[in-house]
Amino acid sequence: MLAVTLCLGTLIYVQHANSIIVDHDMRTAVRFSEIAARFDHEDGNLYRLLVDASANGRAANSGKRLDDIRHRISQIGTDLAGQRQALDPQDSARAARVVVELEKYDEAVGVVSSMLEVDFTASVAMLRPFRANADRVLVEIKTIAASGIADAHHHAQAAAWRTRWLVALVTVAVLLVAGLSYVWLALAAERGVQLRTEIKRRGEAEQEALLLARTDVLTGLVNRRAFGSALESAIEAAMTAGSGLSIVLIDLDGFKNANDTHGHAAGDTVLKTVAHRLHSLCGAGSTIARLGGDEFAILVPDEGGISDAMALAQQASGVLHQPLAWRSNMITVGASVGVSRFPNDGVGAGELLHAADIAMYEAKRGSKGGVCLFSPSMEAERSERRRMEQELRDGIARDEVKPFYQSIVRFSDGGLCGYEILARWQHPRLGLLTPDAFIRLADSTGQITAMTKSILRQACIDARQIPAHLRLALNISPTQFEEPGLAEALIAIILAEGVAPSRFEIEITEDAVMDDIVAAERVLATFRRSGISVALDDFGTGYSSLSNLRRLRFDKIKIDQSFVKSLTDSVESEKLVDAIIALALSFGMKVTAEGIEDAAAAAMLTRKGCTQGQGYFFGKPASFDEVAKLLLSLPHHVAA
């Protein structure tokens, strides 16, 4: 549009300029035509005056008339000279010659007029060149006028062609703008369609994003954020109505094991199945959420009170314990469930979730698969547990958890053959604590390996100060046994402290090795290559098979103290002990009986062929200082 406007403006300007040029040429031609006519008229007057004077003599007023004519002719020359600046160079030169001719004309007039009184015949003869001079002047002036007309005609034609070109240019510009406008409108229309499509797509994307922001993608349940918002709204409604509500918090038991054993696809199937079962169990008024990982929550409205929530929790626990099929396997997980109530256990969403979380962990701590209703005492217990957790972490770093030693004695000669390393925590606030007070805490909080390494390092220092034939037995928990690189790390500590690995024995339980025989075989082989022997602890309480015992090639079996303590009173325990001793000896393993508290049990085990024993009958766990003093007081044959 701007281009068209510029073209139209240019056309108008050119037309105006052409008009001015042509008009100027025409005015110039007209002026010179007028000059030519004036000169022709004055020349005629002069000629007649001179002829009359030549024929009849000078009249009385002829002099004045002659002066007037000469003055007007002089004025013509002045006007002609003034018009030269408006002429082109060629016509300007002609005008200059005409001015010169007029001057000569004027001189000739003066000469002729003065000769008329003297000699008429001579005067008539002089009129011929005079007339020729006048004709030349008139021809030149008319030529200039004709040139102006020709210029005007030429300029008019040129202007007409320029106008045609400009009209053509404007036409092309208009057509181009029209075409571009059409293209632009077409593109705008297409863009409009695209924008409407984009707006629709964005609207759908926003709806989907909003849904994703509120929904767990895997299970289709609401997520933690949406559950928090729903809980806050439910609390406000309950406050207004003066009613209550409950939260059922569910944490799956054994999910990690199922995920690790069968793969993440199986884990996803478990989570989807849990969501489906909870949907089937809960009413339409309940809000079910996956809070993250293997943790779920149910918001239960106050219809039947807390009894409804507890009944729902029990049902959820039972339903989630049911096995599910995964390809050719059956996967079984359980659930620990905690329940909190509004307003009894809190008036805010965070408080209620925290209370349900405490109850859930209490259920998990008591016995997995249980259901627990929150009580205020749990908060104090959990606060104490968190405090103990931090104190244990600090205590491990400060070597407050120390190795204590319990004697292991040979039945054949009563000699001392080594010690089992047992942990004791010299707590700065609570005094000396036995493993029952902190081992489960260390295991559940992931501090067990750091504690084991600290105890082993201290035990190596102690080992350098006791006879080299005395061996030290160190316990490894099932959770530690799953850690990659554990064997290498413990061996590195022993070597770094300058102690022979053959002086150590690793004790593991049946549960630690039976879940993954191949991995267990690899770890045990690493220990044996370094010279460390391996004992199977608490034998008879797990699920060992004879093939696994033969495959894993333990160096020793330790009979669980529960069988030893009932040995003299229970025929079943005696038969079981006999079977264990016979089995161990048939595999070429040593046998150590734990929990020996009296001479009768020691004597019976000796007769049955048990090779070693430990328990309070031989000595309670003692610090290294006490052990060192005891070693100094023992006869040489006992300590050897």
Number of C-alpha atoms within 10 A of each C-alpha: 13 9 13 19 13 13 19 19 13 15 20 14 12 16 17 13 13 21 16 12 17 22 15 16 25 21 16 24 25 16 17 25 21 16 21 23 15 16 23 17 14 18 20 14 15 21 16 12 20 23 18 14 17 20 12 9 14 17 11 8 8 16 13 10 15 17 13 14 21 20 13 14 24 18 12 20 22 13 15 20 15 11 15 17 10 12 18 12 11 10 20 18 13 18 25 15 16 22 21 14 18 23 15 15 24 19 13 18 20 14 14 21 20 12 17 21 13 10 11 17 11 12 20 16 11 17 17 10 12 19 15 12 17 19 14 15 24 22 14 19 27 19 19 23 25 18 21 26 20 15 20 23 15 14 18 18 14 13 20 14 12 16 18 13 13 19 15 12 16 21 15 13 20 18 13 15 17 14 12 13 14 12 12 14 12 12 12 14 12 12 14 12 12 12 13 12 12 14 12 12 12 13 12 12 13 12 12 13 13 11 15 14 15 19 21 18 13 12 19 17 22 24 22 19 14 19 23 17 13 16 24 16 13 18 22 14 13 17 14 9 9 10 15 20 22 26 28 28 31 29 26 24 20 15 21 16 14 17 17 11 14 15 12 13 10 19 21 14 17 26 20 16 15 23 21 14 14 21 16 10 14 17 11 9 10 14 20 22 27 26 21 12 11 18 17 25 26 24 21 26 22 17 13 10 15 21 11 15 25 21 12 19 26 17 16 23 21 14 16 24 18 12 14 16 12 14 9 6 10 10 22 16 19 22 29 29 32 29 31 30 24 21 17 14 19 15 15 15 20 13 14 23 24 18 25 28 22 25 28 29 23 24 23 21 14 13 11 19 24 21 29 25 22 24 16 12 9 16 16 11 13 15 12 12 14 13 12 18 18 12 16 22 18 12 19 20 13 10 16 21 24 24 25 22 24 22 23 26 24 18 19 12 9 15 17 22 18 25 22 22 22 19 24 24 23 16 15 10 7 8 9 12 14 13 14 10 12 20 19 15 18 20 16 13 12 13 18 22 19 14 24 23 17 20 23 23 20 17 21 22 14 15 21 13 10 16 12 14 13 17 21 23 22 22 17 18 18 17 14 18 21 16 10 11 11 17 19 13 11 18 20 13 17 21 13 12 16 13 17 18 22 18 19 26 25 21 21 22 21 19 18 19 22 18 14 12 14 12 15 17 15 12 19 20 18 17 21 17 11 15 16 20 22 23 24 23 24 21 20 17 14 13 9 15 11 9 8 14 17 10 12 18 17 21 19 23 25 26 25 18 18 14 23 23 18 14 21 13 10 13 11 12 17 19 13 17 22 15 12 19 24 17 16 19 17 9 15 13 18 18 24 25 29 22 20 21 17 13 11 12 20 21 12 14 24 16 12 13 16 27 20 24 26 25 20 14 15 20 15 13 21 18 16 19 11 12 19 14 10 12 17 11 10 12 10 10 10 14 20 15
